[in-house]
Amino acid sequence: MIKLSGLRLAFDTGFLLAVDSLKVRAGEVFAIIGPNGAGKTTLLNAMAMLVRPAAGNLEIMGQDALAAANKLPLRRAMAAVFSQPYLINDTVFNNVALPLRLRGRMDAAAVREALELFRIAHLSERNGRTLSQGESHRAALARAFVTRPKLLLLDEPFASLDERVKESVIQDLRKVIKLSGAAVVLVTQDQAGALTLADTLAVLVGGRILQQGQPQEIFSRPVCKEVADFVGVETILPGRVSANSENLCSVEAGGHTLMAVSGCAAGDSVFFCLRPEDISVSLNADAGGRRNNFKARVAGVAPWGLQYKVELDCGFTAQAAVTKQLVDGLGLKPGAEVYASFKATAAHLIKRNL
């Protein structure tokens, strides 16, 4: 559906969007995540033919989108949803019907179907300006799908929603996407939403795609420190591999010898990476078979979504995610002495250049 290569787009500020290669297949949900200012919206606008790259190739649905004299057929085969719904001062029904009217046709059955898919049929006669945030986003999504687009572009579509409403909208959108068979490109900072929806994930930082692939692979096996930082790897220690025996590496880091399963060689300089959810906290030294087990002192405890994040001083600083029941049961508070443990398979090594 989308194939781009060598795309370059420069700005007076000195920012350069440089994407060497990106492909979106038919029926695929391709999510692009990254921090503010990474270039996500600029990249999406290039795919939407709203900005023209200074260099590169862009194919949309098999056509050269940059060379096409008449881009209207391509634009009509796609739809876009932005972080703000931008509903007109009219009924919800007429808001959803708007793309059909702009195309010079009307299909009331298609409008009713779109309203039903996003569970807002009961709001069809309400003025779009009177809807709640969640209802407005549902109306915007219904409007995008009413023309049965082959390609849907989503720019931070859930940014203004609270968690409960966002989860509901994302679940409904996931069902509709699968039913429609449309290819979807989603750009967002919302990692949870991207994980729920995406078949393929790309991490964009500083105008460049640093990694793309299966979502779980990127979150568990980032290829560089910048990606690890963004996807929530909170324990990142510089170290050096001292030995490797059948892919079980001994790593000198943080004043300890840490064990990790990796193909890195002895002598390699690495970042030793651990996600918070992979670190266990207990009151005794029994690590339950884990190769890494260290005495630690609790440096801090803070709410973290439905869990708590515990900062641990193990000689190095580590962050562990635990349940409220564990916080209460172990009496976790600053100054408490505990043991931190994790499996060698949970650790991830990233080679670093000195």
BALUM-436439 format. One line per 3 residues: for each residue x, y, z negated of C-alpha. Coordinates in pm, 1 decimal. Example, Ala and Ser with C-alpha at 12.3 -4.5 7.8 and 13.67 -1.06 7.14 Angstrom:
residues 2
1230.0/-450.0/-780.0 | 1367.0/-106.0/-714.0
END
This chain:
residues 354
0.0/0.0/0.0 | 286.8/236.4/-79.6 | 646.9/204.4/29.8
894.6/482.5/-29.7 | 1270.3/505.4/-1.5 | 1533.7/772.0/-43.8
1276.2/1021.6/-169.1 | 1428.0/1354.1/-277.7 | 1247.3/1659.5/-408.2
1448.0/1947.3/-556.8 | 1330.5/2247.0/-759.5 | 1476.5/2592.7/-825.6
1519.6/2493.1/-1190.6 | 1783.7/2242.0/-1080.7 | 1558.0/1939.8/-1142.8
1588.5/1669.7/-877.2 | 1341.3/1386.5/-826.0 | 1542.3/1107.5/-663.9
1366.6/774.2/-610.7 | 1566.7/528.2/-405.6 | 1302.0/257.2/-367.0
946.9/187.4/-479.6 | 678.3/-47.5/-348.4 | 315.6/-86.4/-455.0
139.7/-397.3/-325.3 | -230.0/-428.5/-239.8 | -436.7/-504.8/-549.6
-147.1/-420.9/-783.5 | -153.9/-187.7/-1083.0 | 181.1/-7.8/-1081.4
247.2/203.9/-1391.0 | 518.5/468.2/-1411.5 | 609.5/567.0/-1767.2
857.2/821.9/-1893.8 | 899.8/1122.1/-2122.3 | 775.2/1475.6/-2056.9
959.7/1638.7/-1769.9 | 1070.8/1308.8/-1617.4 | 902.2/1386.1/-1283.6
605.4/1146.4/-1311.4 | 339.4/1390.0/-1188.1 | 567.6/1519.5/-911.2
618.3/1163.1/-787.9 | 243.6/1096.9/-796.4 | 176.2/1422.4/-608.2
422.0/1310.7/-340.1 | 231.6/981.2/-306.5 | -92.1/1181.4/-283.6
61.4/1394.2/-4.3 | 13.0/1707.2/-214.8 | 384.7/1792.7/-208.0
627.4/1717.5/70.8 | 964.7/1561.7/-15.6 | 1279.9/1732.0/111.0
1406.7/1392.4/226.5 | 1306.2/1028.7/235.6 | 1043.4/798.5/379.4
687.0/747.2/257.6 | 452.3/485.6/400.2 | 91.3/462.3/280.3
-117.5/168.9/393.6 | 136.5/95.7/666.0 | 140.7/449.4/809.7
417.4/706.7/799.8 | 252.5/960.1/569.2 | 513.4/1228.7/632.6
494.9/1213.8/1011.8 | 115.7/1174.0/1043.6 | -38.2/1479.2/1212.0
-381.7/1400.5/1069.7 | -358.5/1295.8/705.6 | -733.3/1308.4/642.3
-799.4/934.3/705.1 | -527.0/843.8/455.0 | -657.1/1090.0/197.1
-1008.9/954.1/236.1 | -884.0/602.6/166.5 | -754.3/708.5/-173.4
-884.7/877.0/-488.0 | -723.2/1053.1/-782.2 | -806.4/1104.8/-1149.8
-627.1/1361.8/-1361.8 | -581.1/1415.3/-1734.3 | -870.9/1662.4/-1729.3
-1192.4/1530.9/-1568.3 | -1283.4/1859.1/-1386.1 | -1658.5/1798.9/-1369.5
-1875.2/2049.8/-1182.8 | -2175.1/2226.7/-1335.6 | -2429.0/1968.6/-1218.6
-2574.2/1635.3/-1323.8 | -2353.7/1334.6/-1386.5 | -2519.3/1164.2/-1089.6
-2425.8/1451.4/-857.7 | -2073.4/1466.8/-1000.9 | -2020.0/1101.7/-917.0
-2184.4/1148.7/-575.1 | -1961.9/1446.7/-487.9 | -1694.1/1256.4/-287.7
-1967.4/1097.6/-74.8 | -2129.3/1436.4/-6.0 | -1792.0/1582.2/93.8
-1763.9/1298.4/345.5 | -2102.7/1390.5/489.8 | -2288.6/1085.8/364.5
-2495.5/978.2/67.9 | -2522.8/632.2/-85.5 | -2741.5/642.0/-396.6
-2689.5/269.1/-455.9 | -2311.3/315.8/-462.8 | -2348.5/601.6/-712.7
-2573.6/393.3/-939.5 | -2329.2/102.8/-916.0 | -2036.4/326.6/-1017.7
-2238.6/465.9/-1309.5 | -2322.4/113.7/-1423.6 | -1962.9/-7.3/-1394.4
-1845.0/263.2/-1635.0 | -2153.3/231.3/-1858.6 | -2285.7/585.8/-1811.7
-2603.0/515.8/-1611.8 | -2807.5/646.9/-1905.9 | -2631.0/983.2/-1867.8
-2703.7/1026.3/-1496.2 | -2934.8/1327.0/-1545.3 | -2718.6/1499.1/-1806.0
-2514.3/1801.6/-1706.7 | -2151.5/1698.9/-1663.2 | -2035.2/1998.2/-1870.6
-2221.7/1867.3/-2178.4 | -2046.0/1529.4/-2200.7 | -1801.7/1419.6/-2466.3
-1437.2/1364.5/-2371.4 | -1486.2/988.6/-2340.3 | -1802.9/1028.3/-2133.4
-1631.5/1287.6/-1909.2 | -1344.0/1049.4/-1837.0 | -1588.4/772.1/-1753.2
-1767.9/1007.3/-1512.5 | -1437.3/1104.0/-1347.6 | -1341.9/737.7/-1305.0
-1686.4/653.0/-1164.5 | -1648.3/941.1/-918.0 | -1309.4/804.7/-809.9
-1444.9/455.1/-746.4 | -1770.0/554.5/-574.1 | -1601.6/566.8/-231.8
-1444.9/223.0/-290.9 | -1088.5/352.7/-239.2 | -807.0/126.3/-132.0
-562.4/327.6/-342.4 | -626.4/498.8/-676.3 | -382.8/749.5/-829.7
-412.1/815.7/-1202.6 | -225.4/1105.2/-1368.1 | -230.9/1075.5/-1750.7
-604.5/987.7/-1737.0 | -632.1/908.1/-2109.7 | -416.9/1186.2/-2256.8
-697.4/1372.7/-2435.9 | -882.5/1068.8/-2574.2 | -871.6/945.0/-2931.4
-749.5/588.6/-2982.6 | -1089.9/420.5/-3021.8 | -1239.6/585.0/-2714.2
-921.6/536.0/-2511.6 | -914.6/163.3/-2582.4 | -1276.3/125.9/-2469.1
-1222.1/325.8/-2148.3 | -902.9/133.6/-2063.7 | -1073.7/-203.4/-2109.7
-1360.0/-101.3/-1878.9 | -1118.0/41.5/-1623.3 | -920.6/-283.7/-1624.5
-1235.6/-480.7/-1538.8 | -1335.3/-241.1/-1260.1 | -986.6/-245.4/-1107.2
-990.0/-624.8/-1089.9 | -1337.9/-621.5/-932.7 | -1249.1/-354.8/-676.6
-917.6/-498.1/-559.6 | -779.3/-144.7/-523.5 | -410.3/-73.8/-563.2
-352.1/160.4/-856.7 | -62.3/388.2/-944.5 | -75.3/512.6/-1303.7
166.1/768.7/-1446.6 | 158.0/807.9/-1822.8 | 345.0/845.1/-2149.8
95.7/604.6/-2307.6 | 293.4/282.3/-2332.0 | 6.8/81.2/-2481.3
-225.3/180.1/-2197.6 | 40.5/97.5/-1939.4 | 99.7/-244.5/-2095.1
-273.9/-320.1/-2092.2 | -324.3/-226.9/-1728.0 | 1.8/-274.7/-1541.2
117.1/-565.9/-1328.5 | 443.7/-384.2/-1258.6 | 611.2/-113.3/-1463.8
873.6/148.3/-1380.5 | 1056.5/374.3/-1625.1 | 1129.5/722.8/-1490.0
1377.9/938.2/-1681.4 | 1536.6/1259.9/-1556.4 | 1388.2/1219.8/-1209.1
1525.2/868.5/-1153.8 | 1370.6/522.9/-1189.7 | 1604.0/344.8/-1429.7
1422.3/10.7/-1437.0 | 1119.9/-152.7/-1277.1 | 971.8/-499.5/-1311.6
740.2/-701.7/-1533.2 | 618.4/-495.7/-1832.1 | 719.9/-748.2/-2099.2
1065.1/-784.4/-1946.0 | 1123.4/-409.3/-1957.7 | 1005.9/-377.5/-2318.4
1208.8/-674.7/-2439.6 | 1510.6/-648.5/-2206.9 | 1580.3/-282.5/-2117.9
1876.2/-236.9/-1883.7 | 2017.3/80.6/-2040.2 | 2007.4/283.7/-2360.4
1776.9/548.5/-2208.8 | 1511.2/287.4/-2129.2 | 1557.3/120.6/-2469.3
1504.9/454.9/-2643.8 | 1183.7/525.5/-2454.0 | 1021.5/182.1/-2489.3
1057.4/173.5/-2868.3 | 1381.3/-12.5/-2935.8 | 1461.0/173.8/-3256.9
1768.3/-13.9/-3376.1 | 2047.3/50.4/-3124.3 | 2400.4/-13.3/-3249.5
2722.7/33.1/-3053.4 | 2940.4/-274.9/-3087.3 | 3178.1/-518.7/-2922.7
3135.2/-889.2/-2842.9 | 3403.1/-1080.2/-3033.9 | 3308.4/-1429.6/-2911.8
3064.3/-1615.8/-2690.8 | 2991.1/-1983.7/-2744.5 | 2733.3/-2126.6/-2506.0
2565.5/-1783.5/-2475.5 | 2554.5/-1730.1/-2853.0 | 2743.3/-1403.2/-2895.1
2911.4/-1273.1/-3208.6 | 2894.4/-895.4/-3203.9 | 3089.0/-663.5/-3432.7
2847.5/-375.9/-3498.0 | 2739.2/-166.0/-3794.4 | 3006.3/-318.1/-4018.2
2867.9/-670.1/-3972.4 | 2899.6/-965.7/-3740.1 | 2562.7/-992.3/-3567.1
2446.1/-1285.2/-3356.9 | 2265.0/-1251.9/-3025.1 | 2180.3/-1481.0/-2735.0
2334.3/-1321.0/-2428.1 | 2557.3/-1383.5/-2130.9 | 2795.5/-1102.6/-2229.1
3163.0/-1196.9/-2251.5 | 3407.8/-1158.7/-2537.7 | 3553.2/-808.4/-2527.0
3243.8/-646.6/-2374.4 | 3136.6/-316.4/-2528.2 | 2761.7/-331.4/-2586.4
2460.2/-174.9/-2747.9 | 2299.3/-421.9/-2990.6 | 1921.0/-363.8/-2962.4
1631.9/-471.5/-3185.2 | 1263.3/-383.6/-3177.0 | 1096.7/-305.5/-3514.8
853.1/-596.9/-3483.9 | 1142.9/-845.2/-3455.8 | 1288.2/-768.5/-3799.6
1148.0/-958.1/-4100.1 | 1165.3/-825.9/-4456.8 | 1164.0/-1048.9/-4766.3
1277.0/-1055.5/-5128.0 | 1507.1/-1356.5/-5097.7 | 1798.0/-1467.4/-4885.6
1610.8/-1755.0/-4717.8 | 1607.2/-1637.8/-4357.4 | 1380.3/-1917.6/-4233.8
1637.3/-2040.7/-3983.0 | 1727.8/-1694.7/-3854.8 | 2096.7/-1651.1/-3776.6
2099.0/-1287.4/-3890.9 | 2023.1/-1222.0/-4257.7 | 2144.7/-919.2/-4453.2
2092.6/-767.0/-4791.5 | 1933.4/-425.3/-4750.3 | 1794.8/-130.7/-4940.5
1466.0/35.0/-4845.5 | 1536.2/393.7/-4739.2 | 1181.1/488.5/-4645.4
827.9/360.2/-4580.3 | 581.2/537.1/-4350.5 | 251.9/451.2/-4173.8
298.8/342.2/-3810.8 | -32.1/285.7/-3635.8 | -198.7/-11.2/-3805.1
134.5/-114.4/-3956.8 | 408.7/44.3/-4163.1 | 760.0/125.4/-4054.6
1027.8/44.2/-4310.3 | 1368.1/208.2/-4276.8 | 1638.8/-24.9/-4402.5
1998.1/42.3/-4499.8 | 2184.6/-278.3/-4417.2 | 2520.3/-108.3/-4387.9
2366.0/3.8/-4061.8 | 2022.2/165.2/-4028.3 | 1742.5/-58.5/-3902.2
1369.5/-5.0/-3854.6 | 1124.4/-288.1/-3932.1 | 749.2/-298.7/-3862.7
548.7/-468.6/-4137.4 | 186.5/-500.8/-4247.3 | 29.6/-306.2/-4533.0
-19.6/-637.8/-4713.7 | 356.0/-696.9/-4701.6 | 430.8/-344.3/-4824.0
199.0/-397.0/-5121.5 | 295.8/-760.6/-5184.1 | 670.6/-695.2/-5187.5
642.8/-357.6/-5354.5 | 832.5/-192.9/-5071.1 | 936.6/159.9/-5164.6
1255.0/367.7/-5138.7 | 1534.2/210.0/-5338.1 | 1390.6/-144.6/-5340.2
1640.4/-421.4/-5264.9 | 1531.5/-667.9/-4995.9 | 1667.2/-894.2/-4723.3
1635.4/-815.5/-4352.2 | 1652.6/-1099.2/-4101.6 | 1602.3/-1153.7/-3730.8
1656.8/-1426.5/-3471.9 | 1950.1/-1424.3/-3235.5 | 1698.7/-1459.2/-2950.1
1524.5/-1137.6/-3061.4 | 1837.7/-926.9/-3013.9 | 1920.7/-779.6/-2675.1
2265.2/-667.6/-2560.4 | 2319.0/-386.0/-2312.0 | 2666.7/-346.0/-2168.0
2800.9/5.3/-2216.7 | 3073.9/202.1/-2046.5 | 3332.2/359.1/-2272.3
END
